[in-house]
Amino acid sequence: MLGGAGWRKEWSRTIGEGGGEIMVLNGLAIGGGVRDPDGTFSIKWVPRGRAVYRAGGASHHLSDARTVILNAKQPYELEFPETFGTQTLCVFYSDDLLRAAMMRLDEDEASDGLPEFPDVVFRPEAEIGRELQRLHGFFDAEDPAAPAREDRLLSLLQAVVDIARGHAGAALKTGARKASTRKLLLARLERAREILNDRAGVSLDALARDTGLSKFHLLRLFKAVHGTTPAGYATARRMERAKAMLKGTALSAAAVAEAVGYESDSAFLRAFRRHTGTTPAAFRAG
């Protein structure tokens, strides 16, 4: 596993009197792989190329800015199958920092135990994605050791813990008895959510086929976890994008309708009014 001179930059720092540690690996890997028999709580992000993480009998394929959170003490194997190289950013946090991030505001001290979160591949929301991109730029610099970086990395840890908690809660909502089944179902629902985010007008048949679930189970599980149907989720996301375009660009309502996947201005107008209670023109002027 190599990428020429200076292919990987490693940065580590001890935080506070307790000796908590953060380590960042940032670089380009070409071929090969590694095995870690006793992993550290970490977030893995792949903005370019492809990496395969194998943990707990599952294979997690990361590409196109996808992410996975791996647990403390979780053995895993990593493979870089792309011959043209894979860009990665991995941030590792020591157990004491994880415990501190897990503390609730009304608790006096952190639990001695380490949590086990479902390890599922997901594409982070825009704010976290931008922060990962910024950190990738920071740690690509010659000297990323400015103290301000510690604040960003600790803030990222809290955000990652919140995401992982969300995954754990979502997995419980599937109703499956076995943890392994809950994780599998959550991974399929995350795939469904990603498809809905990326593709306008995808049919329920296609969504069920792409996620390996029956239409019945897909509808039931998606509503249990996300509180709405796939169609309702897709509409809500389209409306979010439409509202952002109406407020942030000079595009006409017709252009916005086309950009978010509506076949006609009238269909967009009806959907927008139904979702927001107002028209695109009134929303933009408000």
N, C-alpha and C positions, 0 to 999 in steps of 0.2 A: 504494500500500500504506500504509494509515493506519488509525488507530483513535481519533482525537481527541487532545486534549492529554494528553501524558504516557503515550501508549499503549505506548511501548517504553522500557525502561531498559537502558542499556549500561554495563558495568563492565569495567575492564581494570586489570591490575597487572603490573609487572615483578617477576620472582622471582629472587632471588639475584644473585651477581656476574656470572653469565654472561648476564644480560639476557633470560632466558626470559620469555615473555609468555603470559598467560591473558586471554581476553576472554569475557564472558558477555553474551548478549542475552536479555532476558526481557520478554515483553509480549504484546499482543493485536494481531493483524493482521487487517484487513478488506479482502479483495480484493487484486488485483495480484500482483506477484511480483518476483523479483530474479534476476540471473545473476552467478555468480562464476567467471571463467575460470581461476582459479588458487587453488583452495580450500585451506583449512587443516584439519589433522586435527581432527575435531570429533565431538561427539555431539549429535544432534537429538532432542528429546523433545516430543511433542504430547499434553498431557493433555486438551485440549478442542478440538473442531473438527476440521479436516482440512487437511493440507499435502501437496503432491506435490513430491517431489524427483526430478529427472531427471538421471541420471549414467550415463555409459558405455552409452548406448542403452537403459537400463532406467528404468522409472517406479516410484518407491517411494512408496506411499500410507501416510501416517502419520495415525493417529487413535486414540482410546481408549487413551492412554498408551503408544503404540507408539514405537519408537526406531529410528534408523539411525545407523551410524557411517560417516562419510565420510573418505576418505584425504587425506593431504597432497598438494598439487599436482593434485587431482582437480577438473576443471571440473564445475560442476553448475548447474542452473536450479531455481528454487523458485517454486511457485505456491500461492496461498491461494484456493481456489475457493469457500469458504463465505462467504455474505453476512452471516451473524450473527457472524463473527469466529472466529479460531483462536488459541488460547493456545499459546505455544511457549517452550521453554527450550533455548538452544543454547550450548554451551561449546566454545570454540576453544583449542587448545594449539599453541604455536610448535614448530618442528621440533626444537630442542634439548631441549625438555622431553619430546617424544615419544621421542627417542633415549635420553634418560636413563631413561625408564620402560621401554624395551625391554631395558635391560641385565639380564643374568643376574647372580646374586650372585657367580658364580665368574669373571666377566669383569672385566678391568682397565679397559676403556673401551668406550663405546658405538660402534656401527657408524656410519660416515658415511652409509650408505644409509638411505632411508626405506622402511618396509614398505608392502606393498600387501595390504590385507585385503579379503575379500569384503564388499561392501556389501549387506546383507540387512536387511529389516525384521524386528524381533523385539520381543516384549514382555519387558522386563527382569525378572529374578527379583526376589522381594519385597524383598530388602535394598537392591538398587540402585534399585528403584522408590521405596522410602521415602526414600532419599538424594536422588534427583532432586526429589521432592516437597518435602523440606526446603529444598533449594537454591532451588527456585522461590519458596518463602516468604521466604527470606532476601533474595533479590534483588528482591523486590517491595516491600521496606521502603525507607524514605527514605534510609538510609545503610547500605549493605551492606558497607562497607569495613573491617570489623573484621579484624585479622590472622588470626584463627582460620579465616576463610573460605578462606584460602590452603591451609591444611592439608586442609580438606575437598575442595577442588578438585583438589589433587594426589593425594589418596587416590582420588578419582573417576577421575582419569586412569589410575592403575594398574589399577583395576578394569575400566575400559573397554578397556585394552590386553589384559588377561587374557581378556575376553570376545571381543575381535577375534582373538586367537590361537586361542581355541577354535573360532571360526568357520572360520579358515583350516585347522585340523587336521581339522575335520568335513568341509570341502569336499574335502580330499584323500582321505578315506575313501570318497567316492562312486565313486572309480575312473575318473572321466571324464578324458580326456586334455586337453581344452581348459579353460582357466581360466574362460571364459565359460559353458561347460556346467556346470562344477562349481558356479559361483555360482547358476545357474538351478536346479539340482537342490537345492542347499542351501536356497534360498528356498522351494521347494515342500515340503521336509521340515520347515522351520520353520513353515510354514502348517499342516502335518499335526499338529505338536506343539501348536500353539496350539489347534487344534480339539479335540484330545484333552484339553487342559487345561480347555477351556470347556464341553464337551458330554459328558455321561455316556451311555455305551451307544451311541456312534456306530458304525455298521457299517463294515466294511472297504470295501464297495461305495461308500458315501457318502464315505468318506475319500478313496478313489481318485478319485472324480468331482470332489470339491472341490479336489483338488491337481493335477489334470491328469496323473496317473500311472496306469499300469495297476496292477492289484492285485499282479501279480508283481513289477514294478519297485519299487512302494511297499514291499512286504515286504522285498525284498532290500536296498534302499538304507537303509531305516529301521534294519534290524538292523545293517548295516555301520557306520552313523554313531552310533547310540545304544546298540548292544549288546543290543537286545531287539526284540521285535515291537511293533507299535502296541498290540496288546491287552495285552502285558506292561507296556508303558510306562503305559497308562491305569490298569491295576490298581495299579501302584506309586504313582502319584500319588494315586489314591483312598485307598490305605492311609496315605499321608503325611497327607492331610487328616483321615482318620478318627482317626489317632493324636493329631494336634494337638487335635481336638475332645474326645477322651476325656480328655486330660490338662488341657485348658484350659477346659472348660465342664462344666456339670452335666447336659448332655443325656443322655438314656437311650441305650443301645446301639441301640434301635429307631429313635430320632430321628436318631442319627448315620448309621445304615444308609441311611435315606431321604435325608439331606442329601448323601451322597456317591454317590447314584444306584443303590442296590440295591433291587430290587423286593420282597425279603423279608428278614426277620431271619435266616432260616436260610442264605440265600445269602451274606449278609454275614458270618455267623459262620464258614462254611466257608472263605471267601476270606481272612478275617482270620487264622484259625488256620494256613492254608496259607502265608500270607505272613510271619507273625511267629512262628509256633510256639506261640502262646498264645491265650487267649480275650480278648475286649474287656474283660471284668470283671477278669481277672487282670492285664492290661496297665495298666488304670486304677489298680489297687491297688498295683502294683509301684513 
